[in-house]
Amino acid sequence: MAGVTLDLDALQVRHPAAAADAPAALRPLTLKVGAGEQVAVIGPSGAGKTTLLHAIACALRPASGRLQIDGTDPWSLPVRQLQRLRGRLFLAPQVPPLPPRQRTVTALLAARLPAVSLWTGLRSLVYPVGAADAHAALARFDLGEKLWVRVDRLSGGERQRVGLARALLAPAGLWLVDEPLSALDPTRSRLAIDTLTRSARERGVTMLATLHQVDVAIASFPRIIGLRDGELAFDLPSADVTREHLLGLYAQFEHELAGAPPVNVEPAAPAARPATVVVCR
């Protein structure tokens, strides 16, 4: 599956439930992402990171500006073509929407639904079609033994890894991953991010991931995007992101950092394959 290109031109997004006089969640934002790029988006809570992913996933319609995916404005397409385009986009929410009484194998194989027939999808509910592939995807997140376990028997961290493993089965050229490490310990976090970035490279998939772990973003992605208050604070190669950039991005938390040990914002060692980090506010 070839990666997709993204072109955002003065994109502005408002949440449907927001008050009419509330500021836009994303201010006019201009951004380009090439096919196969891996970009990390960082920024404080409320910066617009999740909104950005949902807008690119065609889950939120822009209030103004333009979004193009592979050179096409998705909102100009007929409904059926828009649905097909959404099938090429994989969104991994921070809390994956996994049916609690479903077996893990079934929840995993649901990621393939955009590429299979209705009959195959229904049959898979009874007898999972592709269980070996599901096991292989789960094993890459060190969770292969949970393939036949019900979702409600999994811990929060295990559910999050199942949600990430679905990306490896999805027929998508773009992975939009929202806070993939929020429920994981440091060891599982490193395994998860390494698996995602390596798998995306192997497939040529474009990937945008929002992260609160700045050190992981800089060490794992070649490009970093910083968001603050819905606006682009910076868009830089990870090697060029300095402590000054980060202090400016998280300036509102300076009072919380006063007297605390200094935070190391530089990668401990050069990444084997640098990743891109995007910072959003």
C-alpha positions as CSV (number, residue, x, y, z in Angstrom):
1,M,0.0,0.0,0.0
2,A,1.6,3.3,-1.1
3,G,1.6,6.2,1.2
4,V,-0.7,9.2,0.6
5,T,0.2,12.9,0.3
6,L,-1.4,15.6,2.4
7,D,-1.8,19.3,1.6
8,L,-3.4,21.6,4.1
9,D,-3.9,25.2,3.0
10,A,-5.1,27.7,5.6
11,L,-7.2,24.9,7.1
12,Q,-9.5,26.0,9.9
13,V,-11.6,23.5,11.9
14,R,-14.3,24.1,14.5
15,H,-16.0,21.5,16.6
16,P,-19.7,21.1,15.8
17,A,-20.7,21.4,19.5
18,A,-18.6,24.5,20.2
19,A,-20.2,27.9,20.8
20,A,-20.4,30.2,17.8
21,D,-18.1,32.7,19.4
22,A,-15.5,30.0,20.6
23,P,-12.1,30.1,18.9
24,A,-11.5,27.5,16.2
25,A,-9.8,24.4,17.4
26,L,-7.5,24.7,14.4
27,R,-6.6,28.2,13.2
28,P,-5.7,28.6,9.5
29,L,-3.0,25.9,9.2
30,T,-0.8,25.3,6.2
31,L,1.1,22.1,6.0
32,K,2.4,19.5,3.5
33,V,3.3,15.9,4.1
34,G,4.9,13.7,1.5
35,A,4.0,10.0,0.7
36,G,5.8,7.7,3.2
37,E,6.8,10.5,5.6
38,Q,6.7,9.9,9.3
39,V,5.8,13.0,11.4
40,A,5.3,13.5,15.1
41,V,3.0,16.2,16.3
42,I,3.6,17.6,19.7
43,G,2.2,20.3,21.9
44,P,0.4,20.9,25.2
45,S,-3.1,19.6,25.9
46,G,-5.7,21.5,24.0
47,A,-3.2,22.5,21.2
48,G,-5.4,20.9,18.5
49,K,-3.4,17.7,17.9
50,T,-6.4,15.3,18.0
51,T,-8.5,17.8,16.0
52,L,-5.8,17.8,13.3
53,L,-5.9,14.0,13.1
54,H,-9.7,13.9,12.9
55,A,-9.7,16.6,10.2
56,I,-7.3,14.6,8.1
57,A,-9.3,11.5,8.7
58,C,-12.3,13.3,7.2
59,A,-14.2,13.0,10.5
60,L,-14.4,16.8,10.9
61,R,-15.3,19.0,8.0
62,P,-13.2,22.1,7.6
63,A,-14.8,25.5,8.4
64,S,-12.6,27.1,5.8
65,G,-9.4,26.5,3.9
66,R,-8.5,23.3,2.0
67,L,-7.5,19.7,2.7
68,Q,-6.2,17.6,-0.2
69,I,-5.4,13.9,0.1
70,D,-3.4,12.6,-2.9
71,G,-4.4,15.8,-4.7
72,T,-8.1,15.4,-4.1
73,D,-10.5,17.4,-1.9
74,P,-12.3,14.7,0.0
75,W,-15.3,16.9,0.7
76,S,-15.9,17.5,-3.0
77,L,-16.4,13.7,-3.5
78,P,-19.7,11.9,-3.8
79,V,-20.6,10.0,-0.6
80,R,-19.6,6.6,-2.0
81,Q,-16.2,7.8,-3.1
82,L,-15.6,9.6,0.2
83,Q,-16.3,6.3,2.0
84,R,-13.8,4.5,-0.2
85,L,-11.2,7.2,0.5
86,R,-11.8,6.8,4.3
87,G,-11.0,3.1,3.8
88,R,-7.5,4.2,2.9
89,L,-7.1,6.1,6.1
90,F,-6.5,4.4,9.5
91,L,-7.2,6.4,12.6
92,A,-6.1,4.9,15.9
93,P,-7.7,6.8,18.8
94,Q,-6.1,7.1,22.2
95,V,-8.8,4.8,23.5
96,P,-9.5,2.2,20.8
97,P,-13.2,1.5,20.2
98,L,-13.1,-2.2,20.8
99,P,-16.4,-4.1,21.5
100,P,-15.8,-5.5,25.1
101,R,-17.5,-8.9,24.5
102,Q,-15.7,-9.5,21.2
103,R,-12.7,-11.7,20.9
104,T,-9.4,-10.0,20.3
105,V,-9.0,-11.7,16.9
106,T,-12.3,-10.4,15.7
107,A,-11.6,-6.9,16.9
108,L,-8.2,-7.0,15.0
109,L,-9.6,-8.4,11.7
110,A,-12.3,-5.6,11.7
111,A,-9.5,-3.4,10.4
112,R,-9.7,-5.3,7.1
113,L,-13.4,-4.6,6.5
114,P,-12.8,-1.8,4.0
115,A,-11.0,-4.3,1.7
116,V,-13.3,-7.3,2.0
117,S,-16.7,-8.2,0.8
118,L,-19.8,-8.0,3.1
119,W,-20.0,-11.8,3.1
120,T,-16.4,-12.3,4.1
121,G,-16.9,-9.7,6.9
122,L,-20.0,-11.5,8.2
123,R,-18.3,-14.9,8.0
124,S,-15.3,-13.7,9.9
125,L,-17.5,-12.8,12.9
126,V,-18.2,-16.6,13.3
127,Y,-14.9,-18.1,11.9
128,P,-12.2,-15.5,11.8
129,V,-10.7,-15.3,8.3
130,G,-7.0,-14.4,8.5
131,A,-6.4,-15.4,12.1
132,A,-2.7,-16.2,11.4
133,D,-2.2,-12.6,10.1
134,A,-3.9,-11.2,13.2
135,H,-1.7,-13.3,15.4
136,A,1.4,-12.1,13.5
137,A,0.4,-8.5,13.9
138,L,-0.4,-8.9,17.6
139,A,2.9,-10.7,18.2
140,R,4.8,-7.7,17.0
141,F,3.4,-5.9,20.0
142,D,4.3,-8.8,22.3
143,L,0.7,-9.8,22.8
144,G,0.3,-12.9,20.6
145,E,-1.0,-15.0,23.5
146,K,-4.1,-12.8,23.8
147,L,-5.4,-13.5,20.3
148,W,-8.5,-15.5,21.4
149,V,-9.1,-13.6,24.7
150,R,-12.2,-11.4,25.0
151,V,-11.5,-7.7,24.9
152,D,-13.0,-7.1,28.3
153,R,-10.4,-9.4,29.8
154,L,-7.6,-7.2,28.6
155,S,-5.9,-4.5,30.6
156,G,-6.0,-0.8,29.4
157,G,-2.4,-1.1,28.0
158,E,-3.2,-4.4,26.2
159,R,-6.3,-2.8,24.6
160,Q,-4.2,0.1,23.4
161,R,-1.7,-2.3,21.8
162,V,-4.5,-4.2,20.2
163,G,-5.7,-0.9,18.7
164,L,-2.2,-0.2,17.4
165,A,-1.9,-3.7,15.9
166,R,-5.0,-3.1,13.8
167,A,-2.9,-0.7,11.8
168,L,-0.8,-3.6,10.5
169,L,-3.9,-5.2,9.1
170,A,-5.6,-2.2,7.7
171,P,-5.6,-1.6,3.9
172,A,-4.5,2.0,4.5
173,G,-1.9,4.3,3.1
174,L,-2.1,6.7,6.0
175,W,-1.8,6.0,9.7
176,L,-3.1,8.7,12.1
177,V,-2.1,7.6,15.6
178,D,-3.3,9.6,18.6
179,E,-1.3,9.3,21.8
180,P,-0.3,5.7,21.2
181,L,1.8,5.4,24.4
182,S,-0.6,6.9,27.0
183,A,-1.4,3.6,28.7
184,L,2.0,1.9,28.2
185,D,5.1,1.5,30.4
186,P,8.5,2.7,29.1
187,T,9.4,-0.8,27.8
188,R,6.1,-1.3,26.0
189,S,6.2,2.3,24.7
190,R,9.6,1.7,23.0
191,L,8.4,-1.6,21.5
192,A,5.2,0.0,20.2
193,I,6.7,3.1,18.6
194,D,9.5,1.0,17.1
195,T,7.0,-1.5,15.6
196,L,4.8,1.3,14.2
197,T,7.7,3.3,12.6
198,R,9.4,0.2,11.2
199,S,6.2,-1.3,9.8
200,A,5.3,2.1,8.2
201,R,8.7,2.2,6.5
202,E,8.4,-1.4,5.3
203,R,5.0,-0.6,3.7
204,G,5.7,2.9,2.5
205,V,2.8,4.2,4.6
206,T,2.5,7.8,5.6
207,M,2.2,8.2,9.4
208,L,1.3,11.1,11.7
209,A,1.4,10.4,15.4
210,T,0.6,12.8,18.3
211,L,2.8,12.4,21.3
212,H,3.2,13.9,24.7
213,Q,6.6,12.1,25.1
214,V,8.8,14.7,23.5
215,D,12.0,12.7,23.9
216,V,10.4,9.7,22.1
217,A,9.1,11.9,19.3
218,I,12.6,13.4,18.7
219,A,14.4,10.1,18.9
220,S,11.9,8.2,16.7
221,F,10.6,10.6,14.0
222,P,12.6,12.5,11.4
223,R,10.2,15.5,11.4
224,I,8.5,17.3,14.3
225,I,5.5,19.5,14.1
226,G,4.7,21.7,17.1
227,L,1.1,23.0,17.7
228,R,0.0,25.6,20.2
229,D,-3.5,27.0,20.5
230,G,-4.4,25.5,17.2
231,E,-1.6,27.2,15.4
232,L,1.6,25.9,13.9
233,A,4.5,26.8,16.3
234,F,7.2,25.1,14.3
235,D,7.8,22.4,11.6
236,L,11.4,21.1,11.8
237,P,13.6,18.1,11.3
238,S,13.9,16.5,14.7
239,A,17.7,17.2,14.8
240,D,16.9,21.0,14.7
241,V,14.4,21.1,17.5
242,T,16.0,22.9,20.4
243,R,15.2,23.4,24.1
244,E,14.2,26.9,23.2
245,H,11.6,25.6,20.8
246,L,10.2,23.3,23.4
247,L,10.1,25.9,26.1
248,G,8.3,28.3,23.8
249,L,5.8,25.5,22.9
250,Y,5.1,24.6,26.5
251,A,5.5,28.1,28.0
252,Q,2.3,28.1,29.9
253,F,3.6,25.2,32.1
254,E,6.8,27.1,33.1
255,H,5.4,27.6,36.6
256,E,5.0,23.9,37.0
257,L,8.6,23.3,36.0
258,A,10.0,25.9,38.4
259,G,12.3,24.1,40.9
260,A,11.9,20.8,39.1
261,P,14.9,18.9,37.8
262,P,15.8,20.0,34.2
263,V,14.2,17.9,31.5
264,N,16.4,16.4,28.9
265,V,14.9,17.3,25.6
266,E,17.7,16.0,23.5
267,P,17.7,12.4,22.2
268,A,20.1,10.2,24.2
269,A,21.5,8.8,21.0
270,P,20.9,9.4,17.3
271,A,18.0,7.3,16.0
272,A,18.9,4.6,13.6
273,R,16.3,6.0,11.3
274,P,15.3,9.5,12.3
275,A,11.6,10.4,12.4
276,T,9.7,13.6,11.8
277,V,8.1,15.4,14.7
278,V,5.2,17.8,14.3
279,V,4.3,20.1,17.2
280,C,0.8,21.4,17.5
281,R,-0.8,23.7,20.0
